[in-house]
């Protein structure tokens, strides 16, 4: 899009971490709702909204759209911690270190491929997805229950 949009790259880099945390927060929120803990979910979202508004007032006047991207990411991190404690009480402590390293290696492999090639963005995305899939498969990320579920879904298609 040209030089006119070059400044937005920093905001996009900051926001790139948002997607993963948002995914985890969504699961935490659904978990709270599914065990009839909607009040805890609403309280968490209320405090997160207060945090978001306060941080927006503090950062946007000084940092503009980059400040807004920082606030967006910080808000999701805040919500993660507010959700994590009630969810961990309900289902036990979650050891992220045990479950995140294999997908992280797959993501790093796909990212390195993308960084060091000059493919069209669409081809690079497809190739990156294939590399990621191969990496998590080689690292045995999926257990036998996952594989059986995948097989049953593919049979129905």
N, C-alpha and C positions, 0 to 999 in steps of 0.2 A: 504493500500500500504506500510505500515511500517514506520519506523522511518525516513527513507530518505526523506519523504515528510512532516514531521511534521512542518517544518518551513513555509510551504505554507499555513497553516491554518490561520495565521494572514492576509495574502493577501486575502484569500477567505472571511474572515469575513469583511474586508474593502469593498470588491467588492459586497457583498450581498446587500448593499444599492443602488448600481448602477442600478439594474433591475427596481426598482420602479421609480426612477427619469428618467431613459431612456424611460420608458413607457409614462410618462407625457410629456417629451420633444418631443416624437414622435407625440403625439396628438397636441401639440402646433405648431410644424412645419407643420403638415398637415393643421391645422387651418389657418395658415398664407398663405399657398399655395392656399387653397380653396377660399380665399377672395382676390386673385390676389395681394398678398403682398410678392411675391417671393424675391424681392430686400431686404426686411427686413430680410427674412430668410437667404439669402446668406450672408448678412452683419453679422448677428448673428453667423453664422457658421465660417465666416472668423475670427472674433475676438476670437471665441472659439478655433480655431486652433492655433492662435498666443499664447493664454493663455496656451494651452496644450504643445506646443513646449517649451515655456519658462520654464514652471514648470517641464517638463521632464529633461531639462538641469540642473535645480536647484536641483532636488531631487534624480534622478536615480544614479548619481555618489556616493552619500552618503548612500542611503537606498536600492539600488538595486531593486529587483522585488516588495518589499513592497512599495518602493517609487513610482514605476510605478502604483501600485494599488491605492495609494493615489491620484496620478495625474489623473487617470481615473475617480475616484469618484468626485474629485474636479472639473474636466472639465465638468462633467454632471451637477453639482450644478451651475457652472458658466453659462452654456447654459440655464439652467432653468431660472435664473434671467434675462438673456439677452432676452429670448423668452417671459417671463411673462409680461413684460411691454407693448410691442406692442399688445399682445393678449388681455390683460386686457383693453386696450384702445378700441379695436375692439368690444369685447363682454361684457365688464363690469368687475368689480372687481370679482375675484374668491375667495370665502370664503372656503378655504381648511378645516378649522376647522369644518365646517358644514357637509362636505362630507367624511372626512377621518376617523372619529372616529369609525364608525361601521365596516368597513373592517379591521381596525387596531385591534379591539377587536377579530374579527374572526381569524386574523393572529396570534394573541397572544394565543388564545385557541389552535389552531393547533400546534403552536410552543411548548407550554407547554406539550401537549400530546406527541409530538415527543421527547422532552427532557426527560420526565419521563418514557418512555417505551423502551424496548430493542427489538423492532420489526425489522425485516429485512427492509432495507431502502425503498424498493419498497412498501411493505405493509404499512409502516409508512407514505409514501407519499400519498397513496390512502386514508388511514384513516384520515390523516391531511386535505386532500381536502374535504372529507365528513364532518369533524368537522367544517371546515371553511364555507362550504355551509350551514350547519345547523345554525351556529352562525349568519351569515348575514341574513338568512331567519327569524330567531326568532327576530332579531333586526329590522325587516321590512326595510331592506336596499332598496329593490326593491319596486317601487310604482306600481300602477295599470297599467300604460302604459308599464312599463317594463314587467310585468307579461303577459299582452296581447300579447306583441311582442314574448315572450318566447313560449306562447301557439301556436301562429301562425307558428313559426319555427318548433315546435315539430309536428304539424299537417302535415306539408309538408314532414317530414322525413319518 
